[in-house]
């Protein structure tokens, strides 16, 4: 869940601040703020697990996300669709078990920063512990996209700063929203998926493997 502020070459030139200024989409800069309009925002969340019973870990994460309500079911997270589950090669650190990855499409009125806090709490409840970067984990829950928001804060970056580099995210995300345009890069998810390396390491999960 913690985000690294380093970005790929597409975002390096001019920096995220410049990208944000060029974008006409809403930007969330306040930790306590809510979306600028009263409508619920479309949210994409990435899930990953490579420790224990990986499939069960994803299922528990989905259940936990669906139960986020902050005391008001209308202000919580409503799950809309889930991608297929994919078994994927580790990214960033070799020599570990393959991951299971999945993307959820949801709706929420919770602000990005409050949502981050909820998801980090859920990770801990499911057994996530601090470890080496890109290393094994019981569960990983990432905010990938939040409507058209662009957030660039030390503790939270939206879109996820490595979204465009990760086949294990782009393949399931493209399954759900191929025509969705990355709000900072201005490129569709379909085209990002076509360009990304590593798609051969992303395979539909055979459920009996656990």
C-alpha positions as CSV (number, residue, x, y, z in Angstrom):
1,X,0.0,0.0,0.0
2,X,2.7,2.7,0.7
3,X,3.5,4.5,-2.5
4,X,6.9,5.3,-3.8
5,X,7.1,8.8,-5.2
6,X,9.4,7.6,-8.1
7,X,7.7,7.5,-11.4
8,X,8.3,6.1,-14.9
9,X,9.8,8.2,-17.8
10,X,6.4,9.4,-18.9
11,X,5.9,11.3,-15.7
12,X,9.4,12.4,-15.1
13,X,9.4,15.2,-17.6
14,X,7.7,18.2,-16.1
15,X,6.8,16.3,-12.9
16,X,3.3,15.4,-11.6
17,X,2.6,19.0,-10.7
18,X,2.8,20.0,-14.4
19,X,0.6,17.1,-15.3
20,X,-2.0,18.2,-12.7
21,X,-2.1,21.7,-14.1
22,X,-2.7,20.5,-17.6
23,X,-5.5,18.2,-16.5
24,X,-9.1,19.5,-16.5
25,X,-10.1,16.7,-14.2
26,X,-10.7,17.2,-10.5
27,X,-7.7,17.1,-8.1
28,X,-8.0,16.2,-4.4
29,X,-5.4,18.1,-2.3
30,X,-7.1,18.1,1.1
31,X,-6.8,15.1,3.5
32,X,-10.2,15.8,5.0
33,X,-11.9,16.9,1.8
34,X,-14.6,15.0,-0.2
35,X,-15.1,14.9,-3.9
36,X,-15.9,18.3,-5.4
37,X,-19.3,17.0,-6.5
38,X,-21.7,15.0,-4.4
39,X,-21.8,12.1,-6.8
40,X,-20.0,8.9,-5.9
41,X,-16.7,8.4,-7.7
42,X,-15.7,5.4,-9.7
43,X,-12.8,3.7,-7.9
44,X,-10.4,1.0,-9.1
45,X,-8.6,-1.0,-6.5
46,X,-5.8,-3.5,-7.1
47,X,-5.4,-6.6,-4.9
48,X,-2.4,-8.9,-4.6
49,X,-1.3,-11.9,-2.5
50,X,1.5,-14.5,-2.6
51,X,1.6,-15.8,1.0
52,X,-0.7,-18.4,2.6
53,X,-4.0,-19.3,0.8
54,X,-3.8,-16.6,-1.8
55,X,-7.3,-17.0,-3.2
56,X,-8.8,-16.8,0.3
57,X,-6.8,-13.7,1.1
58,X,-8.2,-11.9,-2.0
59,X,-11.7,-13.0,-0.9
60,X,-11.3,-11.7,2.6
61,X,-10.0,-8.4,1.2
62,X,-13.0,-8.1,-1.1
63,X,-15.3,-8.8,1.9
64,X,-13.5,-6.2,4.0
65,X,-13.7,-3.5,1.3
66,X,-17.4,-4.1,0.9
67,X,-17.9,-3.6,4.6
68,X,-16.2,-0.2,4.7
69,X,-19.1,2.1,5.6
70,X,-17.7,4.7,8.1
71,X,-21.0,4.4,10.0
72,X,-23.1,5.2,6.9
73,X,-23.7,2.5,4.2
74,X,-24.4,5.2,1.7
75,X,-21.0,6.7,2.2
76,X,-19.1,3.4,2.0
77,X,-17.7,1.5,-0.8
78,X,-20.0,-0.3,-3.2
79,X,-18.4,-3.1,-5.2
80,X,-19.6,-3.0,-8.9
81,X,-17.5,-5.6,-10.7
82,X,-14.4,-7.7,-10.2
83,X,-11.9,-8.8,-12.8
84,X,-10.8,-12.4,-13.3
85,X,-8.0,-13.5,-10.9
86,X,-4.6,-13.8,-12.5
87,X,-1.5,-15.6,-11.4
88,X,1.5,-13.4,-12.1
89,X,5.3,-13.4,-11.9
90,X,6.7,-11.3,-9.1
91,X,7.5,-7.7,-10.1
92,X,10.5,-5.9,-8.7
93,X,11.9,-8.8,-6.7
94,X,12.6,-12.2,-8.1
95,X,12.9,-15.5,-6.2
96,X,9.5,-15.5,-4.5
97,X,6.2,-17.3,-5.0
98,X,3.9,-16.1,-7.8
99,X,1.2,-13.6,-6.9
100,X,-2.5,-13.7,-7.4
101,X,-3.8,-10.3,-8.6
102,X,-7.3,-8.9,-9.2
103,X,-8.8,-5.5,-9.8
104,X,-12.1,-4.3,-8.4
105,X,-14.4,-1.6,-9.8
106,X,-16.3,0.2,-7.0
107,X,-18.1,3.4,-6.2
108,X,-17.5,5.6,-3.1
109,X,-18.0,9.0,-1.6
110,X,-15.2,8.5,0.9
111,X,-12.3,11.0,0.2
112,X,-9.1,9.5,-1.2
113,X,-7.2,10.1,2.0
114,X,-9.8,8.6,4.3
115,X,-10.1,5.6,1.9
116,X,-6.3,5.1,2.1
117,X,-6.6,5.0,5.9
118,X,-9.4,2.4,5.7
119,X,-7.5,0.2,3.3
120,X,-4.3,0.3,5.3
121,X,-6.3,-0.7,8.4
122,X,-7.8,-3.6,6.5
123,X,-4.4,-4.7,5.3
124,X,-3.2,-4.9,8.9
125,X,-6.4,-6.8,10.0
126,X,-5.7,-9.4,7.3
127,X,-2.1,-9.9,8.5
128,X,-0.1,-7.5,6.4
129,X,3.3,-6.8,8.1
130,X,6.1,-4.5,7.2
131,X,8.7,-6.2,5.0
132,X,11.2,-5.7,2.2
133,X,10.1,-3.6,-0.8
134,X,8.2,-5.6,-3.4
135,X,8.6,-8.7,-1.2
136,X,6.2,-11.4,-0.2
137,X,2.9,-10.3,1.4
138,X,-0.3,-11.7,2.7
139,X,-2.3,-9.0,1.0
140,X,-1.7,-5.8,-0.9
141,X,-4.5,-3.3,-1.5
142,X,-3.8,-0.3,-3.7
143,X,-5.9,2.6,-4.9
144,X,-5.2,2.6,-8.7
145,X,-7.6,5.2,-9.9
146,X,-10.2,7.4,-8.2
147,X,-12.5,9.0,-10.7
148,X,-10.4,11.5,-12.6
149,X,-8.5,12.6,-9.5
150,X,-4.7,13.4,-9.6
151,X,-3.2,13.3,-6.1
152,X,0.5,13.9,-5.4
153,X,1.2,13.8,-1.7
154,X,4.0,12.0,0.2
155,X,1.6,9.3,1.5
156,X,-0.7,9.0,-1.5
157,X,-0.4,9.3,-5.2
158,X,-3.3,8.8,-7.6
159,X,-3.2,7.4,-10.2
160,X,-0.9,4.7,-8.7
161,X,2.6,5.9,-9.7
162,X,3.6,2.5,-11.3
163,X,0.2,1.6,-12.8
164,X,1.5,2.1,-16.3
165,X,4.5,-0.1,-15.7
166,X,2.7,-3.2,-14.3
167,X,1.2,-5.8,-16.5
168,X,-0.3,-7.6,-13.5
169,X,-2.4,-4.5,-12.9
170,X,-3.1,-3.4,-16.5
171,X,-4.3,-6.8,-17.7
172,X,-7.1,-7.1,-15.2
173,X,-7.9,-3.4,-15.3
174,X,-8.1,-3.6,-19.1
175,X,-10.6,-6.4,-18.7
176,X,-12.9,-4.0,-16.7
177,X,-12.3,-0.6,-18.3
178,X,-10.2,-0.8,-21.5
179,X,-11.4,2.6,-22.7
180,X,-10.8,4.4,-19.5
181,X,-8.1,7.2,-20.0
182,X,-5.3,7.5,-17.5
183,X,-6.0,11.0,-16.1
184,X,-2.3,12.0,-15.9
185,X,-0.9,10.3,-19.1
186,X,-3.9,10.8,-21.3
187,X,-3.6,7.3,-22.7
188,X,-6.3,4.6,-22.5
189,X,-5.9,1.6,-20.3
190,X,-6.1,-0.6,-23.5
191,X,-3.1,1.2,-25.1
192,X,-1.1,1.1,-21.8
193,X,-1.8,-2.6,-21.6
194,X,-0.6,-3.1,-25.2
195,X,2.6,-1.2,-24.5
196,X,3.5,-2.7,-21.1
197,X,6.2,-5.4,-20.8
198,X,5.7,-8.6,-18.9
199,X,2.2,-9.7,-20.1
200,X,3.5,-13.2,-20.8
201,X,3.9,-13.6,-17.0
202,X,0.2,-12.8,-16.3
203,X,-2.0,-16.0,-16.6
204,X,-5.6,-16.7,-15.7
205,X,-5.5,-18.5,-12.3
206,X,-6.2,-22.2,-12.1
207,X,-8.2,-22.2,-8.9
208,X,-7.1,-25.6,-7.7
209,X,-3.5,-24.3,-7.2
210,X,-4.5,-22.3,-4.0
